[in-house]
Amino acid sequence: MAGNGLSYSEQGGEAALELAQEAAPTTAPSAPAAFGLFSSDTKKNEDLKQMLESSKDSAKLDAMKRIVGMIAKGKNASELFPAVVKNVASKNIEIKKLVYVYLMRYAEEQQDLALLSISTFQRALKDPNQLIRASALRVLSSIRVPIIVPIMMLAIKEASSDLSPYVRKNAAHAIQKLYSLDPEQKEMLIEVIEKLLKDRSTLVAGSVVMAFEEVCPDRIDLIHKNYRKLCTLLVDVEEWGQVVIIHMLTRYARTQFVSPWKKDDDDVVEEYNENNFYESDEEQKEKDWKVKKTYVMDPDHRLLLRNTKPLLQSRNAAVVMAVAQLYWHLAPKSEAGIVSKSLVRLLRSNREVQYIVLQNIATMSIQRKGMFEPYLKSFYVRSTDPTMIKTLKLEILTNLANEANISTLLREFQTYVKSQDKQFAAATIQAIGRCATNITEVTDTCLSGLVCLLSNRDEIVVAESVVVIKKLLQTQPSYHGEIIKHMAKLLDNITVPVARASILWLIGEYCERVPKIAPDVLRKTAKSFTNEDDLVKLQILNLGAKLYLTNSKQTKLLTQYVLNLGKYDQSYDIRDRTRFIRQLIVPNEKSGALSKYAKKIFLAQKPAPLLESPFKARDHFQLGTLSHTLNSRAAGYLELSDWPEVAPDPALRNVEAPEAAKEWTVFLGKTKKGKPTEKFYSESEEEEDESASTSATESESGSESEKEDKEEGSSDESSGSSSSSEESSDSESESKESTVKKTSRTAEKSDSEDIKKKAKRITKKRNTSSSSDSESSSSEESSSDSKSESDLRSDSESGKSGRATSSKVTTQVFVPTKTHELLHRMSGKGLAAHYHFSRQPCIFGDCTVSVQVTLTNTTDQKIKNIHIGEKKLPPGMRMHGFNPIESLEPEGSITVSMGIDFCDSTQTASFQLCTRDDHFNVNIQPPVGELLLPVTMSEKDFKKEQGMLTGMNETSATIAVAPQNSTSLVIIERVVKAANLGVVPSGQDNIHRFAAKTLHSGSLVLVTVELKESSTAQLIINTEKTVIGSVLLRELKPVLSQG
Amino acid sequence: MIHSLFLINCSGDIFLEKHWKSVVSQSVCDYFFEAQEKAVDVENVPPVISTPHHYLISIYRDKIFFVSVIQTEVPPLFVIEFLHRVADTFQDYFGECSETSIKDNVVIVYELLEEMLDNGFPLATESNILKELIKPPTILRSVVNSITGSSNVGDTLPTGQLSNIPWRRAGVKYTNNEAYFDVIEEIDAIIDKSGSTVFAEIQGVIDSCIKLSGMPDLSLSFMNPRLLDDVSFHPCIRFKRWESERVLSFIPPDGNFRLISYRVSSQNLVAIPVYVKHMISFKENSSSGRFDVTIGPKQNMGKTVEGVVMTVHMPKAVLNMNLTSTQGNYTFDPVTKVLTWDIGKITPQKLPNLKGIVNLQSGAPKPEENPSLNIQFKIQQLAISGLKVNRLDMYGEKYKPFKGVKYITKAGKFQVRT
């Protein structure tokens, strides 16, 4: 081992060299004991070492691959540690990755040597490539060396404010790792969790909630402020995160909302109350329920239920199950039914999924039969099912049995009883027994059926039948002498102990009803006593005792014989029982007062056994959990609390009004813009019951995401410098949160149309590649990119999750509220039409402008069949109409969206707007500002592009700027209002830059406003499309000069 | 969450282990072996096993047990789904998920597992993302790599990882743009002795193979969407659009994937395309029995029923079978007692029949119950539920894709009780 240290200290140029030399002597004693044991192994490892020390990457890679192979097989490769760890700084990414794999496996065992690699990770944590930053953090936090806890803590803190959500996600994972390594750090970690919980990235949400569950599940207070955000983001979180978040929110909701379960539909409570003989309690409950009659569901509670519902359609069984348990534990009983269909669907999945789902259905079906009754046949058993699935299905079928379906079920059971799978057949017999006790109508049928089974050839079936019949007879106090006689006869043939014991017990219990047979049975069994199983022996003793008490004339001697046999039995249980019985029943001088009551003791009325589902006991576990499956508390199981009597203050979940300044400062540099604040949640409520006439509030996340884009971009450029200081990141997350509400704006048009809503929900992705591909390539490609990403999956979401993105095309900075008249109500015979440009990427295609048309009926009659008739379009222009509207109520209005490809011209699109009886010619002429799509780029790129668009492509004008227009904010506001431009960050105060591209051809349009002395400004527009340039210039001029 | 993973083959060898937290000794698998022994049949090994310090959650796929070690409470389905996703990924990468392919590609397997889980929590499971991080092995690539020294590991974060359409990567290009949809319906049925249907249901899936450049936005509509009773979607599908218009609107992943799976509402009567006449009897006190089965087509809408195979798990007491078939071949495995009759196409003029003598173990009691018959078949160009694709539209890209839809009906769990 020492030689080993030497050999690699000879190697120069390796990054870890200095450290290695220091550490080498300390490692020598820790050489694995097994080292010398297998010399062949040693030799093999020798050549691996040589390969690792070679200068060729391919040899190193080969060696690493072989080492990983060893690890995979579970062979010990720890002695190669020093040789491997040197390669941690390898340039070859694959070698590096494999070294990481090795480190994670062995660092714990070789802590001192592992320290050598730390500096490499610390360096990598500042790498401009986010993948490298993330994987460095992953390995650093995975190597489980306690000494580096402070370093890990620092790295986590830093990563939690990283600009890449991927790195932040990894930070969330690292929290759990650090916590398990050193629980002392809890407080500090909670701070990080708190910060990450505020993160708006869907990527982070699942991981941080996981960390929360692991580190501080009791700190429910951290969730309040993030509750609504989590609910809205949920649909877009990756599937694994969804499961974790749903489970966490289930627990949260149980502490924060009052019970939605009303007494009348809550059979569970009723059922339990039957056993409850404290009347005062009952009354108390009665009162409580009365109070709750006026129950109104908390809107937050509703939000959770609504936002989880679409996830029932997930392809991931775990997500479906998570939603199902959420509905089970949180939804009003009338609504929980919607989950059953999805759960039944999961039964088509592989056997493991079936197993878990069936277990949960079994628990559910005990409490609420109705939920699964319509799917009864889906639980029919196939002969090819594995036994565990069969028994679970049988369990559910039994739970679902009622008067209506019992006859079909029994017929089905008959098939099962004959099954070749005897274990299953036995279970079926028990199931029949349970049905018989639960449904009195069929008790007799079942009993006779079971008696038939007594003549079955298979012993297990017979034995099981005997046991079940015994239980049934016990519940049926009526006389069943015939059956008992029949069973007594069986005693000769049956060998299964339980069955024999059951028969003996039955005869003993009802010995007075079969006075002739009973003593004979005792005679027979006394003969075979010594060969019987213990279980049977005990029952023989019992039978003897009972007969002695009722019919001592005939059986006195027999009983004494049996008691004598029992006295010398091998089993102390039996000797004990014998002694006990003898003292009780045989009167002698010593016998105490008890023997007088012997008859009462032995022949007391015994309560019938309750035949109930083995799943009954499981219902106190949260469904879908490991504990539920195992029916015992698993480590780390978190109890679901009972509903609170009074809900805690719902205002806790309100997110405070943001400080308006902050985000705009970040966004525009130095200006402020007050936006109407509106709680983002309340809007979604409105949207839910929106009617065509109400103007829905639409909020734009555009500005926010734009802001993030920018941060993303700029930070990625400068991320190497690691200057993302704590402070700025704090403000970032705060402002991020605030943005949501703040940026909500009221658009004046209602949007009942789904399409529009979707289009609005444009989300872009945070750019992953901005660091790596700085080329401003393919704006076309990225445009389609962002467009298609307008993720409609988030539909159920209430419309405003501003997700950050950074493909080049951004959302509009501003949505103009100005509407134009399409059709006046006078000329339209009562039908009025207005349109406005929503500046949304149009769903009909890349190069079309999205136009929102609001149709209003001002007549007092319905207007039917509104549609688009003949189109008169200039060549090249295309138009996508809206779907015909069947009818429009009087005073009703409806907004539809159209897409028009204007071909980058301001020519008019003429078409006919038709109703059933009339048609009207209408025109849409777009302002040039609406033919653009905003683009962001860095100032540098802007200048570069501008440099290429000079000469003919440049138009400029000097204008007088009204004094009130000279501040940055006003200029930006006015410009973006007039044209759909994206704001380019500017280094100078007096220069403002805007960029966009034309919709049809995708040519760049660059606008520069340079403020000069004495309230003049230079307005420059650079674009290939000179016509657009000049028209835009003409339109922008008055915008800035007017007061 | 997931602590460790062990892959175990049928003969009980642990051939791969991976730990995401501290190392858990292989001996933990002993509890699993114990349960396996108790269960006799692999199918009956309980998926969740509790041991003193750990919990073992396992799945059985392609003759391999994936056994994961858990230490704390976690939804079991979470782990099960994940393990299946791991197996799917192996299948996707190596063409098959088998012991040999895993052993041959152990380094890639390790790299994959490393990417898929971090500290036991899933990190990247979308195959598109994984394929950008770790390129699947091909012969060509391994040759190129060995010459140029380039690696199989991507060094930038996949574009999908950060977008909200993680299933699609950017910059996809094809010369032929094609989109194929296979509508596959399976009939699950239980037919009782007398030939009446005890239970029947249609389960369908639409598997797609999409090779389209750029970022196409597709929408697929049906003639009769109301048929679909319960649907589960690939994450790419916009749920709201389905809710409101019953149109599947989505930006597809690249390559093969399952678009939706659905169930046809059980109210609709299911047309059963075949009928079976059977006469199976075992004589009391004699060591033989009779076996006579005929299969015929019924209500198949003019399409031929093909690929018909019948498998029967005969009772344990059966020693051998002497049968003659009018069509196709039959085999009887005296060890597993499985009779397989490969029939092929059914022609209504000459119905396939299989009959003969069953030899029973002498002295053994007569089997209680007749075995049930499991039947497989296929009907091309027919979706038995009547589901029809109306049209496929593409937005967002300019080229004209080639589109195709194929319908197949198959037998799912189709069982005839005798």
HADDOCK unambig.tbl for C-alpha pairs under 7 A between the chains (distance, minus, plus):
assign (segid A and resid 58 and name CA) (segid B and resid 149 and name CA) 6.94 0.50 0.50
assign (segid A and resid 65 and name CA) (segid B and resid 107 and name CA) 6.06 0.50 0.50
assign (segid A and resid 68 and name CA) (segid B and resid 107 and name CA) 6.42 0.50 0.50
assign (segid A and resid 69 and name CA) (segid B and resid 106 and name CA) 6.14 0.50 0.50
assign (segid A and resid 69 and name CA) (segid B and resid 107 and name CA) 6.60 0.50 0.50
assign (segid A and resid 72 and name CA) (segid B and resid 16 and name CA) 4.98 0.50 0.50
assign (segid A and resid 72 and name CA) (segid B and resid 17 and name CA) 5.19 0.50 0.50
assign (segid A and resid 72 and name CA) (segid B and resid 18 and name CA) 6.39 0.50 0.50
assign (segid A and resid 73 and name CA) (segid B and resid 15 and name CA) 5.72 0.50 0.50
assign (segid A and resid 73 and name CA) (segid B and resid 16 and name CA) 5.05 0.50 0.50
assign (segid A and resid 73 and name CA) (segid B and resid 17 and name CA) 6.27 0.50 0.50
assign (segid A and resid 74 and name CA) (segid B and resid 17 and name CA) 6.31 0.50 0.50
assign (segid A and resid 93 and name CA) (segid B and resid 153 and name CA) 6.90 0.50 0.50
assign (segid A and resid 93 and name CA) (segid B and resid 155 and name CA) 6.86 0.50 0.50
assign (segid A and resid 94 and name CA) (segid B and resid 151 and name CA) 6.28 0.50 0.50
assign (segid A and resid 94 and name CA) (segid B and resid 153 and name CA) 5.79 0.50 0.50
assign (segid A and resid 131 and name CA) (segid B and resid 156 and name CA) 5.90 0.50 0.50
assign (segid A and resid 131 and name CA) (segid B and resid 157 and name CA) 5.15 0.50 0.50
assign (segid A and resid 166 and name CA) (segid B and resid 162 and name CA) 6.97 0.50 0.50
assign (segid A and resid 173 and name CA) (segid B and resid 119 and name CA) 6.82 0.50 0.50
assign (segid A and resid 177 and name CA) (segid B and resid 119 and name CA) 6.95 0.50 0.50
assign (segid A and resid 240 and name CA) (segid B and resid 122 and name CA) 6.69 0.50 0.50
assign (segid A and resid 313 and name CA) (segid B and resid 231 and name CA) 6.26 0.50 0.50
assign (segid A and resid 313 and name CA) (segid B and resid 232 and name CA) 4.34 0.50 0.50
assign (segid A and resid 313 and name CA) (segid B and resid 233 and name CA) 5.91 0.50 0.50
assign (segid A and resid 314 and name CA) (segid B and resid 232 and name CA) 5.52 0.50 0.50
assign (segid A and resid 314 and name CA) (segid B and resid 233 and name CA) 5.75 0.50 0.50
assign (segid A and resid 315 and name CA) (segid B and resid 232 and name CA) 5.50 0.50 0.50
assign (segid A and resid 315 and name CA) (segid B and resid 233 and name CA) 5.73 0.50 0.50
assign (segid A and resid 315 and name CA) (segid B and resid 234 and name CA) 6.06 0.50 0.50
assign (segid A and resid 316 and name CA) (segid B and resid 81 and name CA) 6.95 0.50 0.50
assign (segid A and resid 317 and name CA) (segid B and resid 77 and name CA) 6.74 0.50 0.50
assign (segid A and resid 317 and name CA) (segid B and resid 81 and name CA) 6.74 0.50 0.50
assign (segid A and resid 318 and name CA) (segid B and resid 77 and name CA) 4.89 0.50 0.50
assign (segid A and resid 318 and name CA) (segid B and resid 78 and name CA) 4.95 0.50 0.50
assign (segid A and resid 318 and name CA) (segid B and resid 81 and name CA) 6.65 0.50 0.50
assign (segid A and resid 341 and name CA) (segid B and resid 230 and name CA) 6.97 0.50 0.50
assign (segid A and resid 352 and name CA) (segid B and resid 47 and name CA) 5.85 0.50 0.50
assign (segid A and resid 352 and name CA) (segid B and resid 59 and name CA) 6.41 0.50 0.50
assign (segid A and resid 352 and name CA) (segid B and resid 80 and name CA) 6.95 0.50 0.50
assign (segid A and resid 353 and name CA) (segid B and resid 77 and name CA) 6.46 0.50 0.50
assign (segid A and resid 353 and name CA) (segid B and resid 80 and name CA) 6.95 0.50 0.50
assign (segid A and resid 356 and name CA) (segid B and resid 77 and name CA) 6.88 0.50 0.50
assign (segid A and resid 377 and name CA) (segid B and resid 199 and name CA) 6.21 0.50 0.50
assign (segid A and resid 386 and name CA) (segid B and resid 43 and name CA) 5.72 0.50 0.50
assign (segid A and resid 386 and name CA) (segid B and resid 44 and name CA) 5.73 0.50 0.50
assign (segid A and resid 387 and name CA) (segid B and resid 44 and name CA) 6.33 0.50 0.50
assign (segid A and resid 388 and name CA) (segid B and resid 44 and name CA) 6.24 0.50 0.50
assign (segid A and resid 418 and name CA) (segid B and resid 368 and name CA) 6.18 0.50 0.50
assign (segid A and resid 418 and name CA) (segid B and resid 369 and name CA) 5.58 0.50 0.50
assign (segid A and resid 419 and name CA) (segid B and resid 369 and name CA) 6.57 0.50 0.50
assign (segid A and resid 624 and name CA) (segid B and resid 75 and name CA) 5.70 0.50 0.50
assign (segid A and resid 625 and name CA) (segid B and resid 73 and name CA) 6.98 0.50 0.50
assign (segid A and resid 625 and name CA) (segid B and resid 74 and name CA) 6.16 0.50 0.50
assign (segid A and resid 625 and name CA) (segid B and resid 75 and name CA) 4.48 0.50 0.50
assign (segid A and resid 625 and name CA) (segid B and resid 76 and name CA) 6.43 0.50 0.50
assign (segid A and resid 626 and name CA) (segid B and resid 73 and name CA) 5.71 0.50 0.50
assign (segid A and resid 626 and name CA) (segid B and resid 74 and name CA) 5.75 0.50 0.50
assign (segid A and resid 626 and name CA) (segid B and resid 75 and name CA) 5.45 0.50 0.50
assign (segid A and resid 626 and name CA) (segid B and resid 76 and name CA) 5.50 0.50 0.50
assign (segid A and resid 627 and name CA) (segid B and resid 73 and name CA) 6.94 0.50 0.50
assign (segid A and resid 634 and name CA) (segid B and resid 72 and name CA) 6.40 0.50 0.50
assign (segid A and resid 634 and name CA) (segid B and resid 73 and name CA) 5.53 0.50 0.50
assign (segid A and resid 635 and name CA) (segid B and resid 72 and name CA) 4.89 0.50 0.50
assign (segid A and resid 635 and name CA) (segid B and resid 73 and name CA) 5.83 0.50 0.50
assign (segid A and resid 636 and name CA) (segid B and resid 72 and name CA) 5.22 0.50 0.50
assign (segid A and resid 636 and name CA) (segid B and resid 73 and name CA) 5.25 0.50 0.50
assign (segid A and resid 637 and name CA) (segid B and resid 73 and name CA) 5.24 0.50 0.50
assign (segid A and resid 765 and name CA) (segid B and resid 162 and name CA) 6.35 0.50 0.50
assign (segid A and resid 765 and name CA) (segid B and resid 163 and name CA) 4.58 0.50 0.50
assign (segid A and resid 765 and name CA) (segid B and resid 164 and name CA) 6.52 0.50 0.50
assign (segid A and resid 766 and name CA) (segid B and resid 162 and name CA) 6.37 0.50 0.50
assign (segid A and resid 766 and name CA) (segid B and resid 163 and name CA) 6.72 0.50 0.50
assign (segid A and resid 768 and name CA) (segid B and resid 157 and name CA) 6.69 0.50 0.50
assign (segid A and resid 768 and name CA) (segid B and resid 159 and name CA) 6.02 0.50 0.50
assign (segid A and resid 768 and name CA) (segid B and resid 162 and name CA) 6.35 0.50 0.50
assign (segid A and resid 769 and name CA) (segid B and resid 159 and name CA) 6.97 0.50 0.50
assign (segid A and resid 784 and name CA) (segid B and resid 215 and name CA) 6.38 0.50 0.50
assign (segid A and resid 784 and name CA) (segid B and resid 396 and name CA) 6.38 0.50 0.50
assign (segid A and resid 785 and name CA) (segid B and resid 215 and name CA) 6.05 0.50 0.50
assign (segid A and resid 788 and name CA) (segid B and resid 215 and name CA) 6.38 0.50 0.50
assign (segid A and resid 788 and name CA) (segid B and resid 217 and name CA) 6.35 0.50 0.50
assign (segid A and resid 788 and name CA) (segid B and resid 251 and name CA) 6.93 0.50 0.50
assign (segid A and resid 788 and name CA) (segid B and resid 396 and name CA) 6.99 0.50 0.50
assign (segid A and resid 789 and name CA) (segid B and resid 165 and name CA) 6.69 0.50 0.50
assign (segid A and resid 792 and name CA) (segid B and resid 238 and name CA) 4.99 0.50 0.50
assign (segid A and resid 793 and name CA) (segid B and resid 237 and name CA) 6.41 0.50 0.50
assign (segid A and resid 793 and name CA) (segid B and resid 238 and name CA) 4.15 0.50 0.50
assign (segid A and resid 793 and name CA) (segid B and resid 239 and name CA) 5.73 0.50 0.50
assign (segid A and resid 795 and name CA) (segid B and resid 239 and name CA) 6.83 0.50 0.50
assign (segid A and resid 795 and name CA) (segid B and resid 240 and name CA) 5.32 0.50 0.50
assign (segid A and resid 796 and name CA) (segid B and resid 240 and name CA) 6.34 0.50 0.50
assign (segid A and resid 844 and name CA) (segid B and resid 395 and name CA) 6.49 0.50 0.50
assign (segid A and resid 845 and name CA) (segid B and resid 395 and name CA) 5.72 0.50 0.50
assign (segid A and resid 845 and name CA) (segid B and resid 396 and name CA) 5.14 0.50 0.50
assign (segid A and resid 846 and name CA) (segid B and resid 396 and name CA) 5.71 0.50 0.50
